Amino acid sequence: MEQIKRGEIYYANLCPVMGSEQGGIRPVVILQNDKGNLHSTTTIVAPITGELDKPYLPTHVIFKSDCMKKESMVLLEQIRTIDKSRLGRFVGEMDDRQMKRIDKAILISLGLDYLERLQNEK
């Protein structure tokens, strides 16, 4: 597999799962930094769904992209580490604006959004 990069979208096999985890073969966005992607056999991803009827959470990022068949949603409350062997076909990549929205949702998901508020207070 070629070098994967942060912000790229691939199909991944997320099975097996438990409970409410997103599973199956579905698109995921790569969240791990490029240095980690270069040296590790694993990567950090968030699943993408085309089912937009889920209750909206601040950890959801809805986006449109030419590489996706329809409007889709990144589920940043379902961040997980996977082995790179789970990755399949390259789909496309997020643009800078979409990645900024994803970064903000990651901060919320991990409870680090207070850092952004602290920066804004300065």
PyMOL commands that place a pseudoatom at each C-alpha (Angstrom):
pseudoatom trace, name=CA, resn=MET, resi=1, chain=A, elem=C, hetatm=0, pos=[0.000, 0.000, 0.000]
pseudoatom trace, name=CA, resn=GLU, resi=2, chain=A, elem=C, hetatm=0, pos=[1.228, 3.470, -0.833]
pseudoatom trace, name=CA, resn=GLN, resi=3, chain=A, elem=C, hetatm=0, pos=[1.841, 6.010, 1.908]
pseudoatom trace, name=CA, resn=ILE, resi=4, chain=A, elem=C, hetatm=0, pos=[-1.456, 7.076, 3.439]
pseudoatom trace, name=CA, resn=LYS, resi=5, chain=A, elem=C, hetatm=0, pos=[-1.939, 10.688, 4.491]
pseudoatom trace, name=CA, resn=ARG, resi=6, chain=A, elem=C, hetatm=0, pos=[-4.061, 12.550, 6.991]
pseudoatom trace, name=CA, resn=GLY, resi=7, chain=A, elem=C, hetatm=0, pos=[-7.336, 13.677, 5.443]
pseudoatom trace, name=CA, resn=GLU, resi=8, chain=A, elem=C, hetatm=0, pos=[-7.484, 10.908, 2.852]
pseudoatom trace, name=CA, resn=ILE, resi=9, chain=A, elem=C, hetatm=0, pos=[-10.582, 8.740, 2.548]
pseudoatom trace, name=CA, resn=TYR, resi=10, chain=A, elem=C, hetatm=0, pos=[-10.371, 4.962, 2.072]
pseudoatom trace, name=CA, resn=TYR, resi=11, chain=A, elem=C, hetatm=0, pos=[-12.764, 2.068, 2.288]
pseudoatom trace, name=CA, resn=ALA, resi=12, chain=A, elem=C, hetatm=0, pos=[-11.999, -0.014, 5.374]
pseudoatom trace, name=CA, resn=ASN, resi=13, chain=A, elem=C, hetatm=0, pos=[-13.287, -3.252, 6.835]
pseudoatom trace, name=CA, resn=LEU, resi=14, chain=A, elem=C, hetatm=0, pos=[-14.341, -2.271, 10.362]
pseudoatom trace, name=CA, resn=CYS, resi=15, chain=A, elem=C, hetatm=0, pos=[-15.610, -5.727, 11.402]
pseudoatom trace, name=CA, resn=PRO, resi=16, chain=A, elem=C, hetatm=0, pos=[-15.787, -7.210, 13.942]
pseudoatom trace, name=CA, resn=VAL, resi=17, chain=A, elem=C, hetatm=0, pos=[-17.650, -4.676, 16.054]
pseudoatom trace, name=CA, resn=MET, resi=18, chain=A, elem=C, hetatm=0, pos=[-19.593, -4.645, 19.298]
pseudoatom trace, name=CA, resn=GLY, resi=19, chain=A, elem=C, hetatm=0, pos=[-22.725, -2.757, 20.280]
pseudoatom trace, name=CA, resn=SER, resi=20, chain=A, elem=C, hetatm=0, pos=[-23.236, 0.552, 18.482]
pseudoatom trace, name=CA, resn=GLU, resi=21, chain=A, elem=C, hetatm=0, pos=[-19.836, 0.688, 16.765]
pseudoatom trace, name=CA, resn=GLN, resi=22, chain=A, elem=C, hetatm=0, pos=[-19.921, 1.424, 13.042]
pseudoatom trace, name=CA, resn=GLY, resi=23, chain=A, elem=C, hetatm=0, pos=[-18.992, -1.706, 11.157]
pseudoatom trace, name=CA, resn=GLY, resi=24, chain=A, elem=C, hetatm=0, pos=[-18.843, -3.273, 7.751]
pseudoatom trace, name=CA, resn=ILE, resi=25, chain=A, elem=C, hetatm=0, pos=[-16.875, -2.107, 4.762]
pseudoatom trace, name=CA, resn=ARG, resi=26, chain=A, elem=C, hetatm=0, pos=[-17.299, 1.648, 4.719]
pseudoatom trace, name=CA, resn=PRO, resi=27, chain=A, elem=C, hetatm=0, pos=[-15.401, 4.830, 3.994]
pseudoatom trace, name=CA, resn=VAL, resi=28, chain=A, elem=C, hetatm=0, pos=[-13.164, 6.218, 6.720]
pseudoatom trace, name=CA, resn=VAL, resi=29, chain=A, elem=C, hetatm=0, pos=[-11.118, 9.396, 6.957]
pseudoatom trace, name=CA, resn=ILE, resi=30, chain=A, elem=C, hetatm=0, pos=[-7.499, 9.123, 8.108]
pseudoatom trace, name=CA, resn=LEU, resi=31, chain=A, elem=C, hetatm=0, pos=[-6.949, 11.224, 11.256]
pseudoatom trace, name=CA, resn=GLN, resi=32, chain=A, elem=C, hetatm=0, pos=[-3.445, 10.179, 12.280]
pseudoatom trace, name=CA, resn=ASN, resi=33, chain=A, elem=C, hetatm=0, pos=[-0.582, 12.548, 11.453]
pseudoatom trace, name=CA, resn=ASP, resi=34, chain=A, elem=C, hetatm=0, pos=[1.591, 11.765, 8.436]
pseudoatom trace, name=CA, resn=LYS, resi=35, chain=A, elem=C, hetatm=0, pos=[4.695, 10.902, 10.496]
pseudoatom trace, name=CA, resn=GLY, resi=36, chain=A, elem=C, hetatm=0, pos=[2.702, 8.305, 12.434]
pseudoatom trace, name=CA, resn=ASN, resi=37, chain=A, elem=C, hetatm=0, pos=[1.263, 6.988, 9.180]
pseudoatom trace, name=CA, resn=LEU, resi=38, chain=A, elem=C, hetatm=0, pos=[4.780, 6.620, 7.771]
pseudoatom trace, name=CA, resn=HIS, resi=39, chain=A, elem=C, hetatm=0, pos=[6.216, 4.630, 10.689]
pseudoatom trace, name=CA, resn=SER, resi=40, chain=A, elem=C, hetatm=0, pos=[3.293, 2.712, 12.206]
pseudoatom trace, name=CA, resn=THR, resi=41, chain=A, elem=C, hetatm=0, pos=[1.466, -0.400, 11.037]
pseudoatom trace, name=CA, resn=THR, resi=42, chain=A, elem=C, hetatm=0, pos=[-1.731, 1.127, 12.423]
pseudoatom trace, name=CA, resn=THR, resi=43, chain=A, elem=C, hetatm=0, pos=[-3.579, 4.362, 11.755]
pseudoatom trace, name=CA, resn=ILE, resi=44, chain=A, elem=C, hetatm=0, pos=[-6.335, 6.369, 13.414]
pseudoatom trace, name=CA, resn=VAL, resi=45, chain=A, elem=C, hetatm=0, pos=[-9.597, 6.767, 11.506]
pseudoatom trace, name=CA, resn=ALA, resi=46, chain=A, elem=C, hetatm=0, pos=[-13.183, 7.952, 11.830]
pseudoatom trace, name=CA, resn=PRO, resi=47, chain=A, elem=C, hetatm=0, pos=[-16.021, 6.210, 10.002]
pseudoatom trace, name=CA, resn=ILE, resi=48, chain=A, elem=C, hetatm=0, pos=[-18.140, 7.988, 7.405]
pseudoatom trace, name=CA, resn=THR, resi=49, chain=A, elem=C, hetatm=0, pos=[-21.839, 7.298, 6.891]
pseudoatom trace, name=CA, resn=GLY, resi=50, chain=A, elem=C, hetatm=0, pos=[-24.334, 8.313, 4.259]
pseudoatom trace, name=CA, resn=GLU, resi=51, chain=A, elem=C, hetatm=0, pos=[-27.195, 7.929, 6.752]
pseudoatom trace, name=CA, resn=LEU, resi=52, chain=A, elem=C, hetatm=0, pos=[-27.898, 11.525, 7.734]
pseudoatom trace, name=CA, resn=ASP, resi=53, chain=A, elem=C, hetatm=0, pos=[-31.016, 10.728, 9.766]
pseudoatom trace, name=CA, resn=LYS, resi=54, chain=A, elem=C, hetatm=0, pos=[-28.956, 10.131, 12.924]
pseudoatom trace, name=CA, resn=PRO, resi=55, chain=A, elem=C, hetatm=0, pos=[-29.524, 12.626, 15.748]
pseudoatom trace, name=CA, resn=TYR, resi=56, chain=A, elem=C, hetatm=0, pos=[-27.022, 15.446, 15.173]
pseudoatom trace, name=CA, resn=LEU, resi=57, chain=A, elem=C, hetatm=0, pos=[-24.099, 15.624, 17.599]
pseudoatom trace, name=CA, resn=PRO, resi=58, chain=A, elem=C, hetatm=0, pos=[-21.369, 18.291, 17.727]
pseudoatom trace, name=CA, resn=THR, resi=59, chain=A, elem=C, hetatm=0, pos=[-18.955, 15.462, 16.875]
pseudoatom trace, name=CA, resn=HIS, resi=60, chain=A, elem=C, hetatm=0, pos=[-20.597, 15.005, 13.458]
pseudoatom trace, name=CA, resn=VAL, resi=61, chain=A, elem=C, hetatm=0, pos=[-19.213, 16.714, 10.358]
pseudoatom trace, name=CA, resn=ILE, resi=62, chain=A, elem=C, hetatm=0, pos=[-21.533, 16.720, 7.353]
pseudoatom trace, name=CA, resn=PHE, resi=63, chain=A, elem=C, hetatm=0, pos=[-19.804, 17.273, 4.022]
pseudoatom trace, name=CA, resn=LYS, resi=64, chain=A, elem=C, hetatm=0, pos=[-20.215, 17.026, 0.268]
pseudoatom trace, name=CA, resn=SER, resi=65, chain=A, elem=C, hetatm=0, pos=[-17.395, 15.847, -1.933]
pseudoatom trace, name=CA, resn=ASP, resi=66, chain=A, elem=C, hetatm=0, pos=[-16.999, 14.787, -5.535]
pseudoatom trace, name=CA, resn=CYS, resi=67, chain=A, elem=C, hetatm=0, pos=[-15.410, 11.556, -4.299]
pseudoatom trace, name=CA, resn=MET, resi=68, chain=A, elem=C, hetatm=0, pos=[-18.532, 10.507, -2.350]
pseudoatom trace, name=CA, resn=LYS, resi=69, chain=A, elem=C, hetatm=0, pos=[-21.773, 9.468, -4.040]
pseudoatom trace, name=CA, resn=LYS, resi=70, chain=A, elem=C, hetatm=0, pos=[-23.900, 11.586, -1.715]
pseudoatom trace, name=CA, resn=GLU, resi=71, chain=A, elem=C, hetatm=0, pos=[-23.749, 14.008, 1.179]
pseudoatom trace, name=CA, resn=SER, resi=72, chain=A, elem=C, hetatm=0, pos=[-22.061, 12.164, 4.049]
pseudoatom trace, name=CA, resn=MET, resi=73, chain=A, elem=C, hetatm=0, pos=[-21.214, 12.509, 7.721]
pseudoatom trace, name=CA, resn=VAL, resi=74, chain=A, elem=C, hetatm=0, pos=[-17.958, 11.831, 9.592]
pseudoatom trace, name=CA, resn=LEU, resi=75, chain=A, elem=C, hetatm=0, pos=[-18.636, 10.317, 13.034]
pseudoatom trace, name=CA, resn=LEU, resi=76, chain=A, elem=C, hetatm=0, pos=[-15.899, 11.750, 15.254]
pseudoatom trace, name=CA, resn=GLU, resi=77, chain=A, elem=C, hetatm=0, pos=[-17.381, 10.147, 18.373]
pseudoatom trace, name=CA, resn=GLN, resi=78, chain=A, elem=C, hetatm=0, pos=[-16.333, 6.800, 16.828]
pseudoatom trace, name=CA, resn=ILE, resi=79, chain=A, elem=C, hetatm=0, pos=[-12.598, 7.434, 16.378]
pseudoatom trace, name=CA, resn=ARG, resi=80, chain=A, elem=C, hetatm=0, pos=[-10.611, 4.203, 16.407]
pseudoatom trace, name=CA, resn=THR, resi=81, chain=A, elem=C, hetatm=0, pos=[-7.190, 2.761, 15.675]
pseudoatom trace, name=CA, resn=ILE, resi=82, chain=A, elem=C, hetatm=0, pos=[-7.059, 0.105, 12.973]
pseudoatom trace, name=CA, resn=ASP, resi=83, chain=A, elem=C, hetatm=0, pos=[-4.343, -1.952, 11.337]
pseudoatom trace, name=CA, resn=LYS, resi=84, chain=A, elem=C, hetatm=0, pos=[-3.498, -0.581, 7.902]
pseudoatom trace, name=CA, resn=SER, resi=85, chain=A, elem=C, hetatm=0, pos=[-4.300, -3.995, 6.417]
pseudoatom trace, name=CA, resn=ARG, resi=86, chain=A, elem=C, hetatm=0, pos=[-7.986, -3.136, 7.006]
pseudoatom trace, name=CA, resn=LEU, resi=87, chain=A, elem=C, hetatm=0, pos=[-7.727, -0.307, 4.452]
pseudoatom trace, name=CA, resn=GLY, resi=88, chain=A, elem=C, hetatm=0, pos=[-8.953, -0.946, 0.936]
pseudoatom trace, name=CA, resn=ARG, resi=89, chain=A, elem=C, hetatm=0, pos=[-9.541, 1.269, -2.066]
pseudoatom trace, name=CA, resn=PHE, resi=90, chain=A, elem=C, hetatm=0, pos=[-8.572, 4.952, -1.975]
pseudoatom trace, name=CA, resn=VAL, resi=91, chain=A, elem=C, hetatm=0, pos=[-11.674, 7.141, -2.377]
pseudoatom trace, name=CA, resn=GLY, resi=92, chain=A, elem=C, hetatm=0, pos=[-10.438, 10.740, -2.238]
pseudoatom trace, name=CA, resn=GLU, resi=93, chain=A, elem=C, hetatm=0, pos=[-9.455, 13.368, 0.286]
pseudoatom trace, name=CA, resn=MET, resi=94, chain=A, elem=C, hetatm=0, pos=[-10.929, 16.081, 2.454]
pseudoatom trace, name=CA, resn=ASP, resi=95, chain=A, elem=C, hetatm=0, pos=[-10.163, 19.699, 1.640]
pseudoatom trace, name=CA, resn=ASP, resi=96, chain=A, elem=C, hetatm=0, pos=[-8.616, 22.094, 4.187]
pseudoatom trace, name=CA, resn=ARG, resi=97, chain=A, elem=C, hetatm=0, pos=[-11.977, 23.577, 5.185]
pseudoatom trace, name=CA, resn=GLN, resi=98, chain=A, elem=C, hetatm=0, pos=[-13.432, 20.135, 5.874]
pseudoatom trace, name=CA, resn=MET, resi=99, chain=A, elem=C, hetatm=0, pos=[-10.352, 19.129, 7.888]
pseudoatom trace, name=CA, resn=LYS, resi=100, chain=A, elem=C, hetatm=0, pos=[-10.661, 22.251, 10.062]
pseudoatom trace, name=CA, resn=ARG, resi=101, chain=A, elem=C, hetatm=0, pos=[-14.240, 21.240, 10.867]
pseudoatom trace, name=CA, resn=ILE, resi=102, chain=A, elem=C, hetatm=0, pos=[-13.064, 17.692, 11.594]
pseudoatom trace, name=CA, resn=ASP, resi=103, chain=A, elem=C, hetatm=0, pos=[-10.299, 19.004, 13.886]
pseudoatom trace, name=CA, resn=LYS, resi=104, chain=A, elem=C, hetatm=0, pos=[-12.855, 21.042, 15.842]
pseudoatom trace, name=CA, resn=ALA, resi=105, chain=A, elem=C, hetatm=0, pos=[-15.131, 18.004, 16.211]
pseudoatom trace, name=CA, resn=ILE, resi=106, chain=A, elem=C, hetatm=0, pos=[-12.150, 15.925, 17.420]
pseudoatom trace, name=CA, resn=LEU, resi=107, chain=A, elem=C, hetatm=0, pos=[-11.476, 18.500, 20.146]
pseudoatom trace, name=CA, resn=ILE, resi=108, chain=A, elem=C, hetatm=0, pos=[-15.109, 18.252, 21.233]
pseudoatom trace, name=CA, resn=SER, resi=109, chain=A, elem=C, hetatm=0, pos=[-15.084, 14.448, 21.121]
pseudoatom trace, name=CA, resn=LEU, resi=110, chain=A, elem=C, hetatm=0, pos=[-11.953, 14.227, 23.286]
pseudoatom trace, name=CA, resn=GLY, resi=111, chain=A, elem=C, hetatm=0, pos=[-13.052, 16.963, 25.692]
pseudoatom trace, name=CA, resn=LEU, resi=112, chain=A, elem=C, hetatm=0, pos=[-10.267, 19.299, 24.556]
pseudoatom trace, name=CA, resn=ASP, resi=113, chain=A, elem=C, hetatm=0, pos=[-12.470, 22.069, 23.181]
pseudoatom trace, name=CA, resn=TYR, resi=114, chain=A, elem=C, hetatm=0, pos=[-11.685, 24.113, 26.297]
pseudoatom trace, name=CA, resn=LEU, resi=115, chain=A, elem=C, hetatm=0, pos=[-8.242, 24.710, 24.753]
pseudoatom trace, name=CA, resn=GLU, resi=116, chain=A, elem=C, hetatm=0, pos=[-9.865, 26.574, 21.873]
pseudoatom trace, name=CA, resn=ARG, resi=117, chain=A, elem=C, hetatm=0, pos=[-11.892, 28.650, 24.337]
pseudoatom trace, name=CA, resn=LEU, resi=118, chain=A, elem=C, hetatm=0, pos=[-8.708, 29.489, 26.272]
pseudoatom trace, name=CA, resn=GLN, resi=119, chain=A, elem=C, hetatm=0, pos=[-7.033, 30.656, 23.050]
pseudoatom trace, name=CA, resn=ASN, resi=120, chain=A, elem=C, hetatm=0, pos=[-10.022, 32.862, 22.233]
pseudoatom trace, name=CA, resn=GLU, resi=121, chain=A, elem=C, hetatm=0, pos=[-9.879, 34.477, 25.698]
pseudoatom trace, name=CA, resn=LYS, resi=122, chain=A, elem=C, hetatm=0, pos=[-6.283, 35.657, 25.181]
for i in range(1, 122): cmd.bond("trace and resi %d" % i, "trace and resi %d" % (i + 1))
show_as sticks, trace
zoom trace
